[in-house]
Amino acid sequence: MKSKIFKLLEILFIMHHNNRGTSLIVISYNGIYPPFSTTDVFNYHKIESILHLKWDRSLILQGQENSVDKYPPFMDGKVISPTSKIRGRFLKHFVYFFFCLSAILKLRRYFGIIYFMDSEFLPIALFGKTFLNYRIIGDVDTYAITYNRGEIMSYGAYDFTKRLFEPFMASCDIIIVINERDRDILINKGFDVNKMLIMPPSREVPNVDPKRVSEIRKQFFSKLSEEDFQLDEKALIIAFHGSATAQHNKKTIDNIVANVMPKVLERNKRCLFLIIGGGYEFDSALKNEYRKNIYFTGFLSEGEMKDLLSISDLYIAPMTMGAKGGTKTKIIEAAMYGLPIITTPEVGEQYFRNSCPFLISSMENFSKTVIDVTQHKEKLKELGNLTLKYIIENYSSKNYEKFRERIASLLNLEL
């Protein structure tokens, strides 16, 4: 079966002139089709952006099964999902790894550049660079950097792989990082600044329809009243998004439940703490005391999550345990709905630039910060407008135009 796939690809690619320097292979374990996690959306747009360059040919290798029938409009249809029917995460990764290795060997006459989306594929890329004369583009995951700085714990072999391969990312021809902080850390480790490219987590800013938002909010509070909640549509919704199956999210929710919520409710009973995500076991005593002011949605679809963000008034992330990138990209997504953001220095220092309107607060002062910002609705609205303006300027899809221009420049490609 594998040889037939490569034979078909050779027939397709032999029809084009043999210019390896303008031919790209993308290696991404995650699928490039919706539905996405929050982080997958940003990876999707990076792939979309790079595929808009004038490649002689391009090929996507992905490990996950396609979830829609049609290819995205920016693609020409050459997508292979070799492990889509295999069950078991470890087996899928193992088979996919060796399939990708086989692909770069068999197709080396037609392709000259590899873009890989995760550090476990670095050995394949380095093999291609060292022995097959490929050029390589790699994402240095912020996970690896934070692990190696001792900021967060490493969970199992998968995360250990990221830590192990980070130093070898310096061998890439282009090194993509998510922010200035990560770039500077790698430069201090000896990485070449001339190879570095910053691609912040960016996406299309959602088009929010006020009439639809009003209807969603009405339906939401109607549902709450059926569950014996006594708050109405004028209540203030304070949201957090994250699954408690991840330890840093669980700790953050613990902070909300035990430290933030009680103090805020002492001052304002008309607040609803909205926890978007599942997996959290609410302490029975606290549940009895505060159950009418906190709502756990459980696991939701992407659309349901977006609807709840659109009706929220404030987003908080009182994080005290180091987080992976997904948590911080969730903050960016919440900000795209014009929600004022309050978070801790542990998160803020990793992402936010000068003039950022996000409120950074220690845990000791977190509830006070929430109280202060929610006392006046006009102040809250003004902060939300500043947040949206900041996001459009720094994290909207126009970043991908800059990204594409920089990639083209580094690879000497035409736009």
C-alpha positions, 0 to 999 in steps of 0.5 A, spaced: 500 500 500 505 504 501 509 503 495 503 504 491 502 511 494 509 513 493 508 511 486 502 515 485 505 521 488 511 520 483 506 520 477 503 527 480 510 530 481 514 528 475 509 532 471 512 538 474 519 541 473 524 538 478 526 544 482 527 541 489 528 548 492 521 551 491 518 544 493 515 543 500 513 537 505 509 539 511 509 534 517 504 535 522 501 529 526 495 533 528 490 533 522 489 540 518 482 540 518 476 542 523 474 541 528 481 544 532 483 545 539 485 552 540 492 551 539 491 547 532 487 553 529 494 557 530 498 551 527 493 551 521 493 558 519 501 557 519 501 552 514 495 555 510 500 562 510 506 558 508 502 554 503 500 561 499 507 562 497 509 560 490 511 553 491 512 548 485 509 543 489 507 541 496 505 535 500 502 535 507 503 529 511 499 528 517 498 523 522 490 524 524 484 522 520 481 527 515 475 530 519 472 533 512 471 531 505 473 537 502 480 540 502 481 547 504 481 552 499 489 554 499 490 546 498 491 543 491 489 536 494 496 532 495 495 530 503 496 523 506 494 521 512 498 514 513 495 512 520 488 515 520 485 508 521 490 505 526 488 505 533 493 507 539 497 513 540 503 510 541 502 505 535 500 511 530 506 515 532 511 510 531 508 508 524 507 515 522 514 517 524 517 511 519 512 513 514 515 520 514 522 518 514 520 513 508 517 519 504 523 524 505 527 518 502 523 516 496 521 523 494 527 527 495 528 528 487 522 532 488 522 536 494 527 540 497 524 543 503 521 540 510 517 544 514 515 540 521 510 542 526 513 538 532 519 537 535 519 529 535 519 530 527 526 533 528 530 527 527 527 526 520 528 533 518 536 533 521 537 526 517 534 529 511 538 536 512 545 532 513 544 526 508 539 528 503 540 536 502 533 538 504 533 545 508 528 545 514 523 549 517 522 548 524 517 550 530 521 551 537 515 549 541 514 554 547 513 547 551 520 545 550 523 552 552 519 552 559 521 545 560 528 546 560 528 552 564 524 548 569 518 552 569 513 546 568 513 539 569 515 534 564 509 529 563 512 522 560 516 520 554 512 525 549 514 531 553 521 529 554 522 528 547 521 536 546 526 537 552 531 533 549 531 535 542 530 543 543 538 544 543 538 541 536 533 546 533 539 550 532 540 546 526 534 548 522 535 553 517 529 557 519 527 557 527 520 559 528 518 561 535 512 564 538 514 570 542 520 575 543 521 572 550 522 565 547 527 568 541 531 571 546 532 565 551 534 561 545 539 567 542 542 566 549 543 559 548 547 560 542 541 560 536 542 564 530 538 571 530 538 571 523 534 565 522 529 566 527 522 568 526 517 570 531 510 568 529 505 569 535 498 566 536 494 569 531 487 568 527 481 571 524 478 576 529 471 573 530 465 577 527 460 578 533 453 579 531 450 583 537 443 581 536 445 573 536 449 574 542 443 577 546 439 571 544 445 566 546 445 570 553 438 570 554 437 562 552 443 561 557 440 564 563 434 561 561 437 554 561 440 556 568 434 558 571 431 551 569 437 548 574 435 553 580 440 558 578 437 565 581 441 570 576 438 573 570 441 576 564 444 582 568 449 578 571 456 579 570 459 573 567 466 571 569 469 566 564 475 561 564 476 556 559 480 550 560 480 542 561 481 540 569 484 534 566 491 538 565 494 539 572 495 547 570 488 548 569 486 544 575 490 548 579 487 554 576 480 552 577 482 551 584 484 558 585 478 561 582 474 556 587 477 557 593 481 564 593 477 568 587 470 567 587 469 567 595 472 574 596 468 577 589 462 574 591 462 578 598 462 584 594 457 582 588 453 576 589 450 578 581 457 574 578 457 568 575 463 564 574 463 560 568 468 554 567 468 552 560 471 545 560 470 539 563 473 534 568 473 538 575 471 535 581 467 540 585 468 540 593 462 538 596 462 543 601 464 549 597 459 546 592 453 547 597 455 554 598 457 557 592 453 552 587 448 558 584 454 562 582 459 558 579 457 553 572 461 548 570 459 547 562 463 540 561 466 538 555 463 542 549 464 543 542 468 549 539 462 552 537 459 552 543 465 554 547 465 560 542 458 562 544 459 562 551 466 567 550 461 571 546 456 572 552 462 573 557 464 580 560 470 578 563 476 573 562 480 570 568 486 566 568 489 566 576 495 561 574 500 559 579 502 552 576 506 553 569 502 552 563 503 549 556 502 553 550 494 552 550 492 556 556 495 562 553 492 561 546 486 560 550 487 567 553 488 570 546 482 567 543 478 570 549 481 577 548 478 576 541 471 577 543 473 583 546 473 580 553 478 584 559 483 579 561 486 578 568 492 573 569 498 572 573 505 574 571 507 567 570 502 567 564 503 575 562 511 575 561 511 569 556 506 573 551 504 580 552 508 586 549 508 593 551 502 597 551 498 591 553 491 592 556 491 585 560 491 586 567 497 582 570 496 581 578 499 576 583 494 571 586 494 575 593 491 581 589 487 577 584 480 578 587 481 585 589 483 586 581 477 583 579 473 587 584 476 593 582 475 592 574 468 590 575 465 595 579 463 600 574 461 597 567 463 603 563 470 601 565 469 594 564 467 596 557 472 601 555 477 595 557 474 590 553 475 595 547 482 596 548 483 589 549 480 588 542 484 593 539 490 590 542 489 584 539 487 586 532 494 590 532 498 584 535 494 577 534 490 578 528 491 574 521 495 580 518 501 577 522 500 571 517 502 576 511 508 578 515 510 571 516 509 569 509 514 575 507 519 573 512 519 566 510 519 568 502 525 572 504 529 567 508 528 562 503 529 566 497 522 565 494 517 569 490 511 571 493 
